[in-house]
Structures are given as structure tokens and as C-alpha cells.
Amino acid sequence: MKQAPRGYSYASPHFHKIGALIDSMTAGEIDRGRIHMPPGHAKTETVTWRLPTYWWKEVDPKAKILVTCFNQTYARELGWQIREYAKEH
């Protein structure tokens, strides 16, 4: 497995994979990605809350970001959490 890109220090091996995907997206090498991991692997916090906020501030403030979930109720909750996180940061 490659080292964490651009000086990031990830705690677990799955963070290397998430980080590599995020780095590929921000570098423009790929335009979308999917992550399939069991619950409790920091997918929601890392990718669903933090990545859109970073993307809007640093990459493209007018980007349209699609977050999908297993049901509409959870999707609405995540949408609210993303907006709140973006407002705070």
C-alpha cells in the first residue's frame, strides 16, 4: 500500500484508501467516487461532512455535490448536517 498522499497521516489502512480517493478527486484525476465499507469506518464524517465543505471552499464554490443514502429520512438529515458543518467552518 502506498504512503498517505501529500503528508497526511491516517490512523488506519482504510483511511489510506479514502485519502487516495479524495486526493485523486481534488487533483482532477477522477470526477466521482464511491466508498463501500462497513459502518463505523468514518465515512460519514470524512467524506459526507468534511469533503463537501472543503470542496466548496477550496476547489469549486459553485459545485453541485450529490450525497446518496439508503432512505430519504437519512438523506435529509445528512443534508442538514452538511449545511451546519459548512456554516461552522
C-alpha positions in Angstrom: 0.0 0.0 0.0 1.2 3.5 -0.9 2.1 6.0 1.8 -0.5 8.6 2.7 -0.5 11.3 -0.1 0.7 14.8 0.4 1.9 14.5 4.0 -1.4 13.2 5.5 -1.2 10.9 8.4 -4.0 8.4 8.6 -4.6 6.2 11.6 -5.9 3.0 9.8 -5.3 1.4 6.4 -8.8 2.2 5.2 -8.0 5.9 5.7 -5.2 5.5 3.1 -7.8 4.3 0.6 -10.3 7.1 1.4 -7.5 9.7 1.3 -6.2 8.4 -2.0 -9.7 8.7 -3.5 -10.1 12.2 -2.1 -6.7 13.3 -3.4 -7.5 11.8 -6.9 -10.8 13.8 -6.9 -9.2 17.1 -5.8 -6.4 16.7 -8.3 -8.9 16.2 -11.1 -7.8 12.7 -12.0 -11.3 11.3 -11.4 -14.6 13.1 -11.2 -16.6 10.9 -8.8 -16.1 8.1 -6.3 -17.9 5.5 -4.3 -16.9 4.1 -0.9 -18.2 0.8 0.3 -17.1 0.0 3.9 -18.9 -1.3 7.0 -20.5 1.1 9.5 -18.1 2.8 11.9 -15.3 3.5 9.4 -15.5 7.3 9.5 -17.1 7.5 6.0 -19.8 10.0 7.0 -17.6 12.4 8.9 -14.7 12.3 6.5 -16.5 12.2 3.1 -20.0 13.4 3.7 -19.4 16.3 6.1 -15.9 17.4 5.6 -15.2 16.9 1.9 -18.1 19.0 0.6 -17.1 21.9 2.9 -13.5 21.6 1.7 -14.6 21.3 -1.9 -16.9 24.4 -1.7 -14.2 26.5 0.0 -11.0 25.3 -1.8 -11.9 23.7 -5.1 -15.2 25.0 -6.6 -17.6 27.1 -4.6 -20.4 26.5 -7.1 -20.0 22.7 -7.3 -23.1 20.6 -7.0 -22.5 17.7 -4.7 -24.8 14.6 -4.6 -24.9 12.6 -1.4 -27.0 9.4 -1.6 -28.2 7.3 1.3 -30.3 4.2 1.9 -33.5 6.2 2.6 -35.0 9.7 2.3 -35.1 10.5 6.0 -31.4 9.8 6.5 -30.6 11.8 3.3 -32.4 14.9 4.7 -30.6 14.5 8.0 -27.2 14.3 6.2 -28.1 17.4 4.1 -28.9 19.3 7.3 -25.6 18.1 8.9 -23.6 19.1 5.9 -25.1 22.6 5.8 -24.5 23.1 9.5 -20.9 21.8 9.3 -20.2 24.1 6.3 -21.6 27.1 8.2 -19.4 26.4 11.2 -16.3 26.0 9.1 
